[in-house]
Amino acid sequence: MPRTKKNPDFEASLGELEQLVNRMEQGDMPLADALQAFEQGIALTRDCQAILDQAEQKVRQLVEKDGELQTVPFQEREDS
């Protein structure tokens, strides 16, 4: 599924950002292309940050009790 403004995918956005950074680090991009790539990188970074913020908010809602955040330890799976 292609990334859209309404439904960005974290892994796809991060992968695209990594590829963009790798291309820019090679240093052989013309200035205009580098600026365009930088703008695209900023947009991808914002998409990733928004997704992480939403995930953090969801986790907080899941562990909140009586208006206070509660520490909830992870339980290890027992293999039978």
C-alpha positions in Angstrom: 0.0 0.0 0.0 1.5 3.3 -1.0 2.1 5.9 1.7 -0.4 8.7 1.8 -0.9 11.8 4.0 -4.0 10.2 5.5 -2.4 6.8 6.2 1.4 6.9 6.4 3.1 3.7 7.2 5.9 4.0 9.8 8.1 1.2 8.4 7.7 2.4 4.8 8.3 6.0 5.7 11.4 5.1 7.7 12.7 2.9 4.9 12.2 5.7 2.4 13.9 8.2 4.7 16.9 5.8 5.1 17.2 5.5 1.3 17.0 9.2 0.9 19.7 9.8 3.4 22.0 7.2 1.8 21.6 8.9 -1.6 22.3 12.4 -0.1 25.3 11.1 1.8 26.9 10.0 -1.5 27.5 13.7 -2.2 26.9 13.6 -5.9 23.5 15.2 -6.0 23.0 18.6 -7.7 22.0 21.3 -5.2 18.4 21.5 -6.5 18.0 17.8 -6.1 19.6 17.8 -2.7 17.2 20.6 -1.5 14.2 18.7 -2.9 15.4 15.5 -1.1 15.9 17.5 2.1 12.3 18.7 1.9 11.1 15.2 1.3 13.2 14.0 4.2 11.6 16.6 6.6 8.1 15.5 5.5 9.0 11.8 6.1 10.5 12.7 9.5 7.3 14.5 10.5 5.2 11.6 9.3 7.3 9.2 11.4 7.1 11.4 14.5 3.3 11.8 14.2 2.9 8.0 14.0 5.2 7.5 17.1 3.2 10.2 19.0 -0.1 8.5 18.2 1.3 5.1 19.3 2.6 6.7 22.6 -0.8 8.3 23.2 -2.5 4.9 22.6 -0.1 3.2 25.0 -0.8 5.9 27.7 -4.5 5.4 27.3 -4.2 1.7 27.7 -2.2 1.9 30.9 -4.0 4.9 32.5 -6.1 4.2 35.6 -8.0 6.8 37.5 -6.3 9.6 35.6 -2.8 8.4 36.7 -0.4 6.4 34.6 0.3 3.1 36.0 3.5 1.1 35.6 2.6 -2.2 33.9 5.4 -4.8 33.7 5.7 -6.8 30.6 4.9 -10.5 31.2 7.2 -13.0 29.6 5.6 -15.8 27.7 5.9 -19.2 29.2 6.8 -21.8 26.5 5.0 -25.0 27.2 
